[in-house]
């Protein structure tokens, strides 16, 4: 089938589920996938990665398997697919033995469009045998950066996926992630054993509706006062939801307690909470308007809440990649949203992190990220800004396909380019009118 006919079929399917047009990168990713070519799609949060397997699953003969690291994310996607009128089910540790056996039996009956599964479940020979019998056309790896030891959410269970792919006869692979450095990109392609021809679809992180701001404070008290002023401003609209990211469990617990005493509708989330408590906190945030989530970086993967109006990084995040992931959760509905970085020199001095090639950011590094494309040098495990290029520089266009660019890019293992978020322009040259809102909050 020609690409023209495939485009027509995909657009027809999209209209059936009330999607008027495709977002950047979606149609290319779907065409590669339907044509049987292994593809890595690097798209920012809210760019519509899920559609890249939902529609091809309707055109392919066999079943589509989607590997997901989070049960909550898996269940959310499963419900959305059912709402579209497609068939779907999920296999995870939450199912009882009887429920698992029933799900496997349904595979044998055929007619299943999309099957969600955790990477741990694929280590079960009975599950692999059921998938092999049903026939798999497309193997989707969601949050694919989890396979890389260079990534910020490394999951050891992802390392066994290549064995599962081989056992299933090496179906077409589609890997999806929001952020991937060149090291992570190579890791994903290598560990999943991409075959030629393969493709990388990389979409710019430029978000016209997202206004980013960074501010340095002399001490913690000054920083907390600014936060309270900001939250009171946002509280004038009771429907405004937001996320405040803290760097530690202790800070998360303390800030959630203080904000609750001040009368703000607060939920908290961190890795030391019981599983049931984390689930209740997430459901509260997802279903009720105006909730402020105070959380560590454990919160957010797969959170599909379109009307988050602000994300506050109360401390410096662990890496530039983490910052992109966290701030990208604001404004997914396309309306104006704010990403606000707080920094206190008394508390946020960080030392380089030697683990897994990750770097702890400095305030100066992220400040430059906010204002435009930057060259970085990796020194002693930390990313340090070297010099800044204008957004229209030819190297930026060559690397990212447009001015203002996409994610980090290592050069010869030492240099990388970080994009400007928001409009991809210098903050001194471009001041959106909406910035006056934040100016009144300081």
C-alpha positions, 0 to 999 in steps of 0.5 A: 500500500502506498504512503498516500493510501496509508495517510488516507486510511489513518486520517479516516480512522482519526476522524472516527475518534473525533481527531481533526488533524495530526500533530507534528511527527505523528503521521511520519511515526505511524507510516514507518510503523505500518510499513514495518520499520523500527522507529523511535519517536522522541516527542515532548509531553502532551505531543500525542505519542499514544496515537502513534500506536493506537491507529496503526493497531487498527491497520495491522493484522496481528495484535499490538503489545504496549509495554508500560512501566506504570500500572496507573499509566497502563490502566489510564491508556486502557480506559481511553482505548475502550472509549475509542471503541477499540478492544484492549486489556492489560496484564499486571501484578494487580490481577489475581491468578484467576484474572490473569488466566482469563486475560490469557484465554482472551488472547487465544480467542483472538480479536484483541487490538491492543494488549498492555503489559508490564515488563515483569509480566513478559518474563513469564513463559506462559504469557510469551507463549500466549502472545506468540500464539495470538500473533504480534505485529507491533511491539510498543515500548512506552517510556523507552528511556527507562531501558537506558542506564544513562536515562533518568528513570532506569528500570532493570526489567526493561533490559529483558525486553530484547529477549521477549521481542526475539521470542515473539519473532521480532515484530515491528518495534515502536519506542516512545519517550519524551526525552532522550539524549544521544547516549540514551537514543543509541542505548534504546536502539541497541538494547531493543535490537532495531533493524535497518531501516530504522528511524528516529522521529524527534519533535521540538520541545518548543511550547508557545503556551508555556512561559518559563521563569527562574528566580534566585533567592537569598534564603529559604524564608524569602523563597517560601514567601514568594511561593505563598504569594504566587499560590495565593495569586493562582488560588483566585481561580479555584480551578487552577491545578498545579504541581510543586516539585521538591528534591527530597521526601522531607521537604515534600512532607514539610511543604505539604503540611504547611500549605495545608495549614494555610488553607490550600487544597493540597495532595502529596506524593513520594516514593516512601508512601504506601502504594494505596496512599499514592494511588489515592493522592493521584486520583485526587489530583486527576479528578478534582479541580484546583488541587496542588500536588506537592511531590518528588520526581516520583510523581508525574510519569504518565500523568495525563491531566491537560489543565495543569496551569503551573509547575513549580520546581522548589529546588533544582531538579536532578538533571536537565532531562528531569526538568523537561519532563516535569515542566512539560506537564503544564499546559497540555491543553494548549492554554497559557501555563507557567513553569517556575524555577526557584533557587536558594543559594543557601540550600541548593548547592549541588555536587556533581553526581557520578552515578549512571552518567547523570548530572545535577544541574546548577541554577546557572545551567537551567537559567540559560536553558530557559533563555535559549539554545546553549552549548554544554560541556560535561566536566566531572560528571556535571553539565556546564554551559560553555557559550550560547548561540542565537536561536537562528544559528545554522547548527541549531537548525541542522540538529533539531530541524527548527530554530529553538530546537529539541533536546540535549545533544552530545557532541563527541561525548562532551558537548551537548545543546539544550533548547530554549523552551517556551518560544525558543527566544532569548528572555531579554529579547522576548517578554510575553504579555502574560509575564506581567502576571508573574511580575506581580507575584514577586 
